[in-house]
Amino acid sequence: ISWHWIFFINVPVGVATAVLALRLLDKDKGIGFGQGADVLGAILITSSLMLGVYTIVKPAAELGWGAGQTLGLGAATLGLLVAFVVREATARNPLVPLRIFRSRNVTGANIIQSLTVAGMFGMFFLGVLYLQRVLGYDALETGLAFLPTTVVIGTLSVRYSERLIMRFGARRTLLPGLVLIAAGLALFARVPVNGDYVTDVLPSTLLLGTGVGASFPALMTLAMSGATQSDAGLASGLVNTTVQVGAAVGLAVLATLSATRSGTLIENGQPTVAALTGGYQLAFLIGAVLVVVAIAIAVTVLEPERGEEMQAEAEPADCEAA
């Protein structure tokens, strides 16, 4: 048994999900493939994302961000992305109809989610490396170290997130959650070489768990609130796609910047452990900045839901009556 077996865990979960979906979900009729499938669009967007990630982790990491190969592949990535947008605007049956982005909540929620996931996934991946390569944790200890995050997320998602959204609205629930995530990442950016779990790691995991448990259900609510009934499946798929894209691109960028920073510190005579810590700290700090940008987008782009607007209008009236 090796670490490769962790991927087997998804197989029985996927099978069970498929069986339950067939039994419990109502059957509906989609448009099918009668009008053709957007194969070209799928090839363009997949190629763009794969080439972009490769550009970040290979030539950018080895040759530098300003190297000719890095810039050339980066330009090719953008070219494929532009070609995908043009294709979606002209295709008879597009993979992602661009009309979905007319909703500020759909567009804003997906951008916020991609930025937040980018910062978080980098933290989880590089946080594992910090615990193992700097603090000397083994695999089991590392897993247990992040267990509080999972417990808090699960508890909030199952019991309290829905109540918070119903009481305060998705937008008002989202903002404090994002603030907690940013605070957790910023706090993790100060981890020292000789860090202690209780004082240096646990507070960040609790902040992140609380923030994710509150903000992600609210993000899903906002992303779906701006979609019509016919576009509900598209909006749901788009949310899941932005999670994967944000995670892949964010992790590639943060890991590359962290490795570059650590390499520079080692060249300057820093001990390996201190150099690794310096690289991880930079990545955690950039992750926090990404979430701060997400907060700014949430404040300026997202529109209050209908129920939230009615509640805001009712509050002054209640105060006057009192």
C-alpha positions as a printed Julia matrix, in Angstrom:
322×3 Matrix{Float64}:
   0.0    0.0     0.0
   1.32   3.41   -0.97
   0.03   6.98   -1.15
  -1.48   6.21   -4.56
  -4.27   4.35   -2.75
  -5.76   7.64   -1.55
  -7.29   8.04   -5.0
  -9.18   4.77   -4.56
 -11.29   6.38   -1.84
 -13.15   8.35   -4.51
 -14.23   5.23   -6.41
 -16.77   3.76   -3.91
 -17.97   7.27   -3.06
 -18.58   8.0    -6.74
 -20.36   4.69   -7.3
 -22.6    5.21   -4.27
 -23.41   8.76   -5.4
 -24.34   7.58   -8.89
 -26.62   4.83   -7.54
 -28.37   7.17   -5.11
 -28.77   9.83   -7.81
 -30.51   7.36  -10.13
 -32.86   6.29   -7.35
 -33.65   9.57   -5.61
 -33.45  12.37   -8.18
 -36.39  13.12  -10.44
 -35.86  12.4   -14.1
 -35.75  15.43  -16.35
 -35.24  15.95  -20.03
 -32.27  17.93  -21.29
 -31.6   19.25  -24.79
 -29.5   16.18  -25.58
 -27.02  16.08  -28.44
 -29.55  16.59  -31.23
 -28.11  20.04  -31.95
 -24.56  18.77  -31.66
 -21.98  18.95  -28.9
 -19.5   21.79  -28.6
 -16.43  19.62  -29.03
 -14.28  22.49  -30.29
 -15.19  24.63  -27.29
 -14.29  21.81  -24.9
 -10.92  21.32  -26.64
 -10.13  25.05  -26.54
 -10.88  25.62  -22.85
  -9.22  22.37  -21.75
  -6.1   23.13  -23.79
  -5.96  26.66  -22.42
  -6.13  25.53  -18.79
  -3.63  22.68  -19.24
  -1.16  24.88  -21.08
  -1.56  27.64  -18.49
  -0.83  25.33  -15.57
   2.14  23.8   -17.43
   3.5   27.28  -18.14
   3.36  28.18  -14.46
   4.92  25.01  -13.03
   7.56  24.38  -15.72
   9.11  27.31  -17.65
   7.99  29.97  -15.15
   9.43  27.99  -12.23
  12.65  26.95  -13.99
  13.41  29.86  -16.33
  11.6   32.76  -14.68
   8.38  34.66  -15.33
  10.04  36.97  -17.85
  11.7   34.22  -19.93
  10.84  34.03  -23.62
   9.39  30.52  -23.35
   7.22  31.54  -20.41
   5.88  34.6   -22.21
   5.32  32.66  -25.43
   3.36  29.88  -23.76
   1.48  32.45  -21.69
   0.45  34.25  -24.85
  -0.66  30.95  -26.39
  -2.74  30.26  -23.26
  -4.5   33.61  -23.55
  -5.0   33.06  -27.28
  -6.75  29.75  -26.65
  -8.91  31.37  -23.98
  -9.93  34.19  -26.33
 -10.69  31.65  -29.04
 -12.91  29.79  -26.57
 -14.88  32.96  -25.78
 -15.31  33.69  -29.49
 -16.44  30.12  -30.07
 -19.01  30.3   -27.28
 -20.38  33.56  -28.7
 -20.91  32.07  -32.14
 -21.62  28.36  -31.56
 -25.17  27.11  -32.16
 -25.06  24.92  -29.04
 -22.22  26.38  -26.9
 -20.58  24.53  -24.04
 -21.01  27.6   -21.81
 -23.63  30.05  -23.1
 -22.29  33.53  -22.38
 -25.73  34.76  -21.31
 -25.11  33.13  -17.92
 -22.59  35.89  -17.14
 -25.17  38.66  -17.5
 -26.09  38.04  -13.87
 -23.78  39.94  -11.54
 -24.34  37.38   -8.8
 -23.45  34.42  -11.03
 -20.33  36.13  -12.36
 -19.27  37.57   -9.01
 -19.85  34.37   -7.06
 -17.74  32.34   -9.49
 -14.87  34.84   -9.46
 -14.98  34.99   -5.66
 -14.97  31.23   -5.41
 -12.04  30.79   -7.77
  -9.95  33.37   -5.86
 -10.85  31.93   -2.47
 -10.18  28.34   -3.52
  -6.87  29.39   -5.07
  -5.7   30.8    -1.75
  -7.07  27.94    0.31
  -5.78  25.01   -1.75
  -2.33  26.52   -1.75
  -2.54  26.74    2.03
  -3.64  23.12    2.44
  -0.97  21.75    0.09
   1.9   23.9     1.36
   0.62  23.66    4.93
   1.07  19.9     4.71
   4.62  20.42    3.48
   5.29  22.84    6.34
   4.07  20.34    8.94
   6.07  17.48    7.45
   9.26  19.11    6.18
   9.66  21.81    8.84
   7.93  20.5    11.98
   8.65  16.83   11.22
   5.07  15.49   11.36
   4.33  12.09    9.86
   1.39  11.43    7.53
  -1.07  10.5    10.31
  -0.12  13.49   12.48
  -0.53  15.81    9.49
  -3.99  14.47    8.76
  -5.05  14.89   12.37
  -3.64  18.42   12.4
  -6.15  19.49    9.73
  -9.02  17.51   11.25
 -10.43  20.54   13.17
 -10.98  22.33    9.85
 -13.02  19.4     8.53
 -15.05  19.08   11.73
 -15.92  22.78   11.81
 -16.85  22.85    8.11
 -19.04  19.78    8.49
 -20.77  21.08   11.61
 -21.55  24.47   10.09
 -22.65  23.05    6.74
 -25.01  20.48    8.24
 -26.55  22.46   11.1
 -25.98  26.2    10.93
 -25.13  27.55    7.46
 -28.66  27.26    6.13
 -30.05  29.01    9.22
 -27.55  31.85    8.87
 -28.41  32.32    5.19
 -32.13  32.26    5.92
 -31.73  34.75    8.77
 -29.23  37.23    7.32
 -29.16  36.49    3.58
 -26.43  34.89    1.5
 -24.46  38.1     0.91
 -24.36  39.07    4.59
 -23.32  35.54    5.52
 -20.64  35.4     2.83
 -18.69  38.51    3.82
 -17.83  37.53    7.43
 -16.9   34.06    6.19
 -14.44  35.49    3.68
 -12.97  37.77    6.35
 -12.35  34.72    8.57
 -10.67  32.86    5.71
  -8.39  35.83    4.98
  -7.57  36.13    8.69
  -6.76  32.42    8.91
  -4.4   32.6     5.93
  -2.75  35.79    7.21
  -2.27  34.18   10.61
  -0.75  31.09    9.0
   1.68  33.35    7.11
   3.53  34.03   10.37
   4.33  30.38   11.2
   7.91  30.12   12.53
  10.55  27.45   11.95
  10.03  26.01   15.43
   6.26  26.41   15.38
   3.9   24.94   17.96
   0.66  23.32   16.79
  -1.63  24.79   19.46
  -0.44  28.37   19.13
   0.73  28.58   15.49
  -1.41  26.12   13.49
  -4.67  25.33   15.31
  -6.06  28.91   15.37
  -5.65  29.16   11.59
  -7.38  25.83   10.97
 -10.33  26.88   13.13
 -10.66  30.26   11.38
 -10.48  28.6     7.96
 -13.03  25.95    8.89
 -15.46  28.54   10.22
 -14.99  30.79    7.2
 -15.43  28.02    4.66
 -18.43  26.56    6.45
 -20.18  29.93    6.38
 -19.11  31.3     3.01
 -19.24  28.38    0.59
 -22.94  27.53    1.03
 -23.66  31.26    0.69
 -21.6   31.39   -2.51
 -23.55  28.49   -3.98
 -26.82  30.23   -3.07
 -25.73  33.45   -4.77
 -24.45  31.66   -7.87
 -27.75  29.83   -8.28
 -29.95  32.82   -7.41
 -28.99  34.67  -10.58
 -29.72  31.76  -12.91
 -33.01  31.01  -14.62
 -34.62  27.61  -14.18
 -33.38  26.49  -17.6
 -29.82  27.56  -16.72
 -29.8   26.01  -13.22
 -27.75  23.0   -14.32
 -25.34  25.24  -16.21
 -24.89  27.53  -13.18
 -24.28  24.55  -10.89
 -21.73  23.05  -13.27
 -20.01  26.41  -13.63
 -19.61  26.71   -9.85
 -18.0   23.28   -9.67
 -15.74  24.11  -12.6
 -14.47  27.31  -11.02
 -13.52  25.32   -7.92
 -11.34  22.99  -10.0
  -9.85  25.78  -12.11
  -9.15  27.99   -9.11
  -7.54  25.12   -7.24
  -5.34  24.04  -10.16
  -4.16  27.5   -11.2
  -3.89  28.83   -7.65
  -1.86  25.88   -6.43
   0.43  26.07   -9.46
   1.1   29.78   -8.88
   1.54  29.59   -5.1
   3.72  26.46   -5.19
   5.91  27.99   -7.89
   6.33  31.27   -6.01
   7.02  29.4    -2.78
   9.67  27.2    -4.39
  11.3   30.21   -6.08
  11.42  32.12   -2.8
  12.9   29.15   -0.93
  15.52  28.64   -3.64
  16.54  32.28   -3.42
  16.87  32.11    0.37
  19.01  28.95    0.14
  21.29  30.67   -2.4
  21.65  33.55    0.06
  22.91  31.18    2.76
  19.72  30.51    4.72
  19.38  27.04    6.3
  17.08  24.72    4.34
  14.37  24.63    7.02
  14.32  28.42    7.33
  14.26  28.83    3.54
  11.34  26.42    3.21
   9.46  28.3     5.9
  10.1   31.59    4.15
   8.69  30.2     0.91
   5.6   28.84    2.63
   5.02  32.13    4.43
   5.05  34.0     1.12
   2.51  31.62   -0.39
   0.18  31.89    2.62
   0.39  35.68    2.5
  -0.43  35.78   -1.22
  -3.35  33.43   -0.53
  -4.66  35.9     2.04
  -4.33  38.73   -0.5
  -6.36  36.72   -3.03
  -9.17  36.36   -0.49
  -9.02  40.1     0.27
  -9.52  40.73   -3.45
 -12.48  38.33   -3.31
 -13.94  40.38   -0.45
 -13.62  43.56   -2.52
 -15.45  41.88   -5.4
 -18.17  40.64   -3.05
 -18.75  44.18   -1.76
 -18.79  45.87   -5.16
 -20.25  43.26   -7.54
 -22.73  41.09   -5.67
 -26.3   42.29   -5.46
 -28.49  41.68   -2.4
 -31.07  38.94   -2.78
 -34.73  39.79   -2.89
 -35.31  38.64    0.68
 -32.27  40.53    1.91
 -33.51  43.75    0.33
 -36.93  43.36    1.89
 -35.34  42.72    5.28
 -33.13  45.82    4.96
 -36.2   47.93    4.11
 -38.16  46.5     7.0
 -35.5   47.21    9.66
 -35.86  51.05    9.62
 -39.62  50.71    9.71
 -39.38  48.46   12.73
 -37.1   50.96   14.47
 -39.52  53.82   13.8
 -42.46  51.8    15.1
 -40.52  51.03   18.25
